[in-house]
Amino acid sequence: MHVSSRQLADEVVTRLGQIYDPAEARSIAFLLLEHLYGLSKAAVAADKTIPQPDPGGWQENLRRLEAHEPVQYVTGTAHFYGLRFRVNPAVLIPRPETEELVDWIIREHRNRSIRILDIGTGSGCIAVSLAKNLPRAQVWGADISADALRTARRNAHYNEANVQFVEADIRHWETARVLAELTFDLVVSNPPYVTTSEQSLMRPNVLAFEPHLALFVPDADPLLFYRHIAAFCNRHLNPGGAAYFEINEQFPAQTAGVLQAAGLGDPFLYTDLFGKARHIRVFLEKRPNAKI
């Protein structure tokens, strides 16, 4: 027995109508049908028929979505920079703005033989994407979470990317042998930067499911990870090396100040089409008596 794929998509949109706007609900429907049946958006639009889904399994997927669980966790996969990544509640779901950060790095460092460190690698989406698109680079990914690193290693293997991973807390990088011994030409990080007070502004599908360890910082010290990473860069970024960060749009000037105080030169802010400060880049500039 077969069923209309468009009918299934419409069911998803109807069931999620109280949670998401119609466009987002339909996008979720497309992702679910792609995962379950390998259907493209065009195939659903053309109303391709598919075998009748198992009622219990189909309804369980919808119940999870109705409970605000992100579709990427329901399917276990996310798309990022043309690649497919395994995701689970141990790692953040890759975001489009992080794709912009990766694209910026690739455009500026194509065909260079450089050593790269991704701090707070999570799913490995940044490290793996850089390794795939900068074939002359050596890439490392570091994270405090052993569960996240297991996911990152699977993603590197799945995408046939050569990335070395290390379990480390960047706040105590001296205790991690790889980080203490190596120097790098490029450091990139999308660290935790959402303040505790911003939780009230977040949607339930993020707040209830994505790992708080990778999201939040205390209101009293919102730039703590930038400060620690800047200190690391001061010691382990090669002369002329660059550091790239995703940032909290509330604190662009303050973040730039932290990097300058660590002796990392004059930061350059990248703003998106809406004028929001999303990313920052800085080159190493050794300074005497840097305030780290």
KOLGUTOR-267863 format. One record per residue (C-alpha): x, y, z; residue number from 1; residue in one letter. Coordinates in Angstrom, 1 decimal. Example, Ala and Ser with C-alpha at 12.3 -4.5 7.8 and 13.67 -1.06 7.14 Angstrom:
<rec <12.3, -4.5, 7.8>, 1, A>
<rec <13.7, -1.1, 7.1>, 2, S>
END
This chain:
<rec <0.0, 0.0, 0.0>, 1, M>
<rec <1.3, 3.5, -0.9>, 2, H>
<rec <0.6, 6.9, 0.4>, 3, V>
<rec <1.0, 10.5, -0.9>, 4, S>
<rec <4.3, 12.1, 0.2>, 5, S>
<rec <2.6, 15.5, 0.0>, 6, R>
<rec <-0.1, 14.2, 2.3>, 7, Q>
<rec <2.5, 13.2, 4.9>, 8, L>
<rec <4.2, 16.6, 4.6>, 9, A>
<rec <0.9, 18.3, 5.1>, 10, D>
<rec <0.3, 16.2, 8.2>, 11, E>
<rec <3.6, 17.4, 9.7>, 12, V>
<rec <2.8, 21.0, 8.9>, 13, V>
<rec <-0.6, 20.7, 10.5>, 14, T>
<rec <0.7, 18.9, 13.6>, 15, R>
<rec <3.4, 21.5, 14.1>, 16, L>
<rec <1.2, 24.5, 13.4>, 17, G>
<rec <1.1, 25.6, 17.0>, 18, Q>
<rec <4.9, 25.5, 17.4>, 19, I>
<rec <6.4, 26.8, 14.1>, 20, Y>
<rec <5.3, 29.1, 11.4>, 21, D>
<rec <4.2, 27.3, 8.2>, 22, P>
<rec <7.4, 27.8, 6.3>, 23, A>
<rec <9.5, 26.4, 9.1>, 24, E>
<rec <7.1, 23.5, 9.7>, 25, A>
<rec <7.2, 22.6, 6.0>, 26, R>
<rec <11.0, 22.7, 6.1>, 27, S>
<rec <10.9, 20.3, 9.0>, 28, I>
<rec <8.6, 18.0, 7.0>, 29, A>
<rec <11.0, 18.0, 4.0>, 30, F>
<rec <13.9, 17.0, 6.3>, 31, L>
<rec <11.9, 14.2, 7.9>, 32, L>
<rec <10.8, 12.8, 4.6>, 33, L>
<rec <14.3, 13.1, 3.1>, 34, E>
<rec <15.6, 11.1, 6.1>, 35, H>
<rec <13.0, 8.4, 6.1>, 36, L>
<rec <12.4, 8.0, 2.4>, 37, Y>
<rec <15.3, 9.8, 0.6>, 38, G>
<rec <12.8, 12.2, -0.9>, 39, L>
<rec <13.9, 15.6, -2.3>, 40, S>
<rec <11.8, 18.7, -2.0>, 41, K>
<rec <11.0, 18.3, -5.7>, 42, A>
<rec <9.8, 14.8, -5.2>, 43, A>
<rec <7.5, 15.8, -2.4>, 44, V>
<rec <6.2, 18.8, -4.5>, 45, A>
<rec <5.5, 16.3, -7.3>, 46, A>
<rec <3.6, 14.2, -4.8>, 47, D>
<rec <5.7, 11.1, -5.3>, 48, K>
<rec <3.9, 8.1, -3.6>, 49, T>
<rec <5.8, 6.1, -1.1>, 50, I>
<rec <5.1, 2.9, 0.9>, 51, P>
<rec <2.7, 3.4, 3.8>, 52, Q>
<rec <4.9, 4.3, 6.8>, 53, P>
<rec <4.8, 2.2, 10.0>, 54, D>
<rec <2.0, 3.9, 12.0>, 55, P>
<rec <3.8, 3.6, 15.3>, 56, G>
<rec <7.2, 4.8, 14.0>, 57, G>
<rec <5.6, 7.7, 12.1>, 58, W>
<rec <3.5, 8.9, 15.0>, 59, Q>
<rec <6.5, 8.6, 17.4>, 60, E>
<rec <8.5, 10.9, 15.1>, 61, N>
<rec <5.6, 13.4, 15.1>, 62, L>
<rec <5.2, 13.2, 18.9>, 63, R>
<rec <8.9, 14.0, 19.3>, 64, R>
<rec <8.6, 17.0, 17.0>, 65, L>
<rec <5.5, 18.2, 18.8>, 66, E>
<rec <7.5, 18.1, 22.1>, 67, A>
<rec <9.8, 20.7, 20.5>, 68, H>
<rec <12.6, 18.2, 19.9>, 69, E>
<rec <14.7, 19.6, 16.9>, 70, P>
<rec <14.2, 17.6, 13.7>, 71, V>
<rec <18.0, 17.2, 13.5>, 72, Q>
<rec <17.9, 15.1, 16.7>, 73, Y>
<rec <14.9, 13.2, 15.5>, 74, V>
<rec <16.6, 12.2, 12.3>, 75, T>
<rec <20.1, 12.1, 13.8>, 76, G>
<rec <21.6, 14.2, 11.0>, 77, T>
<rec <22.2, 17.8, 10.0>, 78, A>
<rec <23.6, 19.4, 6.8>, 79, H>
<rec <26.5, 21.8, 7.0>, 80, F>
<rec <28.6, 23.3, 4.3>, 81, Y>
<rec <27.5, 20.7, 1.8>, 82, G>
<rec <28.3, 17.8, 4.1>, 83, L>
<rec <26.1, 15.5, 6.3>, 84, R>
<rec <26.8, 15.3, 10.0>, 85, F>
<rec <25.5, 13.0, 12.7>, 86, R>
<rec <24.1, 15.0, 15.6>, 87, V>
<rec <22.7, 14.1, 19.0>, 88, N>
<rec <22.0, 15.9, 22.3>, 89, P>
<rec <25.7, 15.8, 23.2>, 90, A>
<rec <26.4, 18.4, 20.4>, 91, V>
<rec <25.0, 21.6, 19.1>, 92, L>
<rec <23.1, 21.6, 15.9>, 93, I>
<rec <25.2, 23.3, 13.2>, 94, P>
<rec <23.9, 26.8, 12.3>, 95, R>
<rec <24.0, 28.7, 9.0>, 96, P>
<rec <26.0, 31.6, 10.6>, 97, E>
<rec <28.7, 29.1, 11.5>, 98, T>
<rec <28.8, 28.1, 7.8>, 99, E>
<rec <29.6, 31.7, 7.1>, 100, E>
<rec <32.5, 31.5, 9.5>, 101, L>
<rec <33.8, 28.4, 7.8>, 102, V>
<rec <33.4, 30.0, 4.3>, 103, D>
<rec <35.3, 33.1, 5.4>, 104, W>
<rec <38.2, 30.9, 6.6>, 105, I>
<rec <38.3, 28.8, 3.4>, 106, I>
<rec <38.2, 31.9, 1.1>, 107, R>
<rec <41.2, 33.4, 3.0>, 108, E>
<rec <43.3, 30.3, 3.4>, 109, H>
<rec <42.7, 28.2, 0.3>, 110, R>
<rec <45.8, 26.2, -0.9>, 111, N>
<rec <47.8, 27.1, 2.2>, 112, R>
<rec <49.7, 24.5, 4.2>, 113, S>
<rec <48.7, 25.5, 7.7>, 114, I>
<rec <48.0, 23.9, 11.0>, 115, R>
<rec <44.5, 24.5, 12.3>, 116, I>
<rec <42.9, 24.1, 15.8>, 117, L>
<rec <39.1, 24.1, 16.3>, 118, D>
<rec <38.4, 24.8, 19.9>, 119, I>
<rec <35.0, 23.5, 21.2>, 120, G>
<rec <34.6, 21.3, 18.2>, 121, T>
<rec <31.3, 19.7, 19.2>, 122, G>
<rec <30.0, 17.7, 16.2>, 123, S>
<rec <33.2, 18.5, 14.4>, 124, G>
<rec <31.4, 20.4, 11.7>, 125, C>
<rec <34.0, 23.2, 11.6>, 126, I>
<rec <37.0, 21.0, 11.7>, 127, A>
<rec <35.7, 18.4, 9.2>, 128, V>
<rec <34.5, 21.1, 6.8>, 129, S>
<rec <37.9, 22.8, 6.9>, 130, L>
<rec <39.8, 19.5, 6.5>, 131, A>
<rec <37.6, 18.7, 3.4>, 132, K>
<rec <38.0, 22.1, 1.8>, 133, N>
<rec <41.6, 22.9, 2.8>, 134, L>
<rec <43.4, 19.6, 1.8>, 135, P>
<rec <46.9, 21.0, 2.5>, 136, R>
<rec <45.9, 21.8, 6.1>, 137, A>
<rec <46.5, 19.8, 9.2>, 138, Q>
<rec <43.4, 20.0, 11.4>, 139, V>
<rec <42.9, 19.3, 15.1>, 140, W>
<rec <39.6, 19.6, 17.1>, 141, G>
<rec <39.4, 20.0, 20.8>, 142, A>
<rec <36.5, 19.7, 23.2>, 143, D>
<rec <35.9, 19.2, 26.9>, 144, I>
<rec <33.1, 16.6, 26.2>, 145, S>
<rec <34.0, 13.0, 25.6>, 146, A>
<rec <30.6, 12.4, 24.2>, 147, D>
<rec <30.9, 15.3, 21.8>, 148, A>
<rec <34.3, 13.9, 20.7>, 149, L>
<rec <32.9, 10.5, 20.0>, 150, R>
<rec <30.3, 12.2, 17.7>, 151, T>
<rec <33.0, 14.3, 16.0>, 152, A>
<rec <35.2, 11.3, 15.3>, 153, R>
<rec <32.3, 9.5, 13.7>, 154, R>
<rec <31.6, 12.5, 11.5>, 155, N>
<rec <35.3, 12.8, 10.4>, 156, A>
<rec <35.2, 9.1, 9.5>, 157, H>
<rec <31.8, 9.3, 7.8>, 158, Y>
<rec <33.0, 12.3, 5.7>, 159, N>
<rec <36.5, 10.9, 5.1>, 160, E>
<rec <38.2, 13.8, 6.7>, 161, A>
<rec <41.6, 13.7, 8.4>, 162, N>
<rec <41.1, 15.4, 11.7>, 163, V>
<rec <42.9, 14.7, 15.0>, 164, Q>
<rec <40.8, 15.1, 18.1>, 165, F>
<rec <41.8, 15.8, 21.7>, 166, V>
<rec <39.9, 16.0, 24.9>, 167, E>
<rec <40.8, 19.2, 26.6>, 168, A>
<rec <39.4, 22.1, 28.6>, 169, D>
<rec <40.6, 25.3, 27.1>, 170, I>
<rec <40.4, 27.0, 30.5>, 171, R>
<rec <43.2, 24.6, 31.5>, 172, H>
<rec <45.0, 24.0, 28.2>, 173, W>
<rec <48.4, 23.6, 29.9>, 174, E>
<rec <47.2, 20.2, 31.1>, 175, T>
<rec <46.5, 18.8, 27.6>, 176, A>
<rec <49.7, 17.5, 26.1>, 177, R>
<rec <48.8, 18.2, 22.4>, 178, V>
<rec <47.7, 21.8, 23.2>, 179, L>
<rec <50.6, 22.5, 25.4>, 180, A>
<rec <53.2, 21.2, 22.9>, 181, E>
<rec <51.9, 22.3, 19.5>, 182, L>
<rec <51.7, 25.7, 17.8>, 183, T>
<rec <49.1, 26.6, 15.2>, 184, F>
<rec <48.8, 28.9, 12.2>, 185, D>
<rec <45.0, 29.3, 12.6>, 186, L>
<rec <42.7, 28.9, 15.6>, 187, V>
<rec <38.9, 28.9, 15.2>, 188, V>
<rec <36.2, 28.7, 17.8>, 189, S>
<rec <32.5, 28.9, 18.2>, 190, N>
<rec <32.6, 28.9, 22.0>, 191, P>
<rec <29.8, 29.1, 24.5>, 192, P>
<rec <28.6, 32.8, 24.5>, 193, Y>
<rec <24.9, 32.9, 25.3>, 194, V>
<rec <24.5, 34.6, 28.7>, 195, T>
<rec <22.3, 33.0, 31.4>, 196, T>
<rec <19.9, 35.9, 31.3>, 197, S>
<rec <19.3, 35.3, 27.5>, 198, E>
<rec <17.8, 31.9, 28.2>, 199, Q>
<rec <14.4, 33.5, 28.6>, 200, S>
<rec <14.6, 34.6, 24.9>, 201, L>
<rec <15.4, 31.2, 23.6>, 202, M>
<rec <13.0, 28.8, 21.9>, 203, R>
<rec <12.1, 25.5, 23.7>, 204, P>
<rec <13.6, 23.4, 20.9>, 205, N>
<rec <17.0, 24.9, 21.8>, 206, V>
<rec <16.7, 25.4, 25.5>, 207, L>
<rec <15.2, 22.0, 26.3>, 208, A>
<rec <17.4, 19.8, 24.0>, 209, F>
<rec <20.7, 21.3, 23.1>, 210, E>
<rec <23.7, 21.0, 25.5>, 211, P>
<rec <23.9, 23.9, 27.9>, 212, H>
<rec <27.6, 23.2, 28.3>, 213, L>
<rec <28.1, 24.3, 24.8>, 214, A>
<rec <25.7, 27.3, 24.9>, 215, L>
<rec <25.8, 29.3, 28.1>, 216, F>
<rec <28.2, 31.5, 30.1>, 217, V>
<rec <27.5, 33.4, 33.3>, 218, P>
<rec <26.1, 36.9, 33.1>, 219, D>
<rec <29.0, 38.0, 35.3>, 220, A>
<rec <31.7, 36.8, 32.9>, 221, D>
<rec <30.2, 36.5, 29.4>, 222, P>
<rec <33.6, 36.6, 27.6>, 223, L>
<rec <35.4, 34.0, 29.7>, 224, L>
<rec <36.1, 31.6, 26.9>, 225, F>
<rec <37.4, 34.4, 24.6>, 226, Y>
<rec <39.7, 35.4, 27.3>, 227, R>
<rec <41.1, 31.9, 27.8>, 228, H>
<rec <41.3, 31.2, 24.0>, 229, I>
<rec <43.1, 34.6, 23.6>, 230, A>
<rec <45.6, 33.6, 26.2>, 231, A>
<rec <46.2, 30.3, 24.5>, 232, F>
<rec <46.7, 32.1, 21.1>, 233, C>
<rec <49.2, 34.4, 22.7>, 234, N>
<rec <51.3, 31.4, 23.5>, 235, R>
<rec <50.5, 28.9, 20.7>, 236, H>
<rec <49.6, 30.9, 17.6>, 237, L>
<rec <52.5, 31.2, 15.2>, 238, N>
<rec <53.6, 34.8, 14.3>, 239, P>
<rec <51.3, 36.0, 11.5>, 240, G>
<rec <48.7, 33.4, 12.5>, 241, G>
<rec <45.0, 34.2, 12.6>, 242, A>
<rec <42.2, 33.5, 15.0>, 243, A>
<rec <38.5, 33.5, 14.0>, 244, Y>
<rec <35.6, 33.5, 16.4>, 245, F>
<rec <31.8, 33.4, 16.3>, 246, E>
<rec <30.6, 36.0, 18.8>, 247, I>
<rec <27.7, 37.2, 20.8>, 248, N>
<rec <26.2, 40.2, 18.9>, 249, E>
<rec <25.7, 42.0, 22.2>, 250, Q>
<rec <29.5, 42.2, 22.9>, 251, F>
<rec <31.5, 42.9, 19.7>, 252, P>
<rec <33.5, 45.8, 21.1>, 253, A>
<rec <34.1, 44.0, 24.4>, 254, Q>
<rec <35.2, 40.9, 22.6>, 255, T>
<rec <37.6, 42.9, 20.4>, 256, A>
<rec <39.0, 44.5, 23.6>, 257, G>
<rec <39.7, 41.1, 25.1>, 258, V>
<rec <41.6, 40.0, 22.0>, 259, L>
<rec <43.6, 43.2, 21.8>, 260, Q>
<rec <44.5, 43.0, 25.5>, 261, A>
<rec <46.0, 39.6, 24.9>, 262, A>
<rec <48.3, 41.1, 22.2>, 263, G>
<rec <46.5, 39.7, 19.2>, 264, L>
<rec <46.4, 42.8, 17.1>, 265, G>
<rec <43.5, 44.8, 15.7>, 266, D>
<rec <40.3, 42.8, 15.3>, 267, P>
<rec <38.2, 42.8, 12.2>, 268, F>
<rec <34.4, 42.4, 12.7>, 269, L>
<rec <32.3, 40.6, 10.2>, 270, Y>
<rec <28.7, 41.7, 10.0>, 271, T>
<rec <25.9, 39.9, 8.3>, 272, D>
<rec <23.3, 41.3, 5.8>, 273, L>
<rec <21.3, 42.6, 8.7>, 274, F>
<rec <24.2, 44.5, 10.2>, 275, G>
<rec <24.7, 42.2, 13.1>, 276, K>
<rec <28.2, 41.5, 14.3>, 277, A>
<rec <28.6, 37.7, 13.9>, 278, R>
<rec <32.3, 36.9, 13.6>, 279, H>
<rec <35.7, 38.4, 14.4>, 280, I>
<rec <39.1, 37.8, 13.0>, 281, R>
<rec <42.4, 38.8, 14.5>, 282, V>
<rec <46.1, 38.3, 13.6>, 283, F>
<rec <48.8, 37.6, 16.2>, 284, L>
<rec <50.7, 40.7, 17.1>, 285, E>
<rec <53.1, 40.0, 20.0>, 286, K>
<rec <53.1, 42.9, 22.5>, 287, R>
<rec <55.2, 43.3, 25.6>, 288, P>
<rec <53.3, 43.1, 28.9>, 289, N>
<rec <50.1, 41.9, 27.2>, 290, A>
<rec <47.3, 41.8, 29.7>, 291, K>
<rec <46.1, 38.2, 29.5>, 292, I>
END
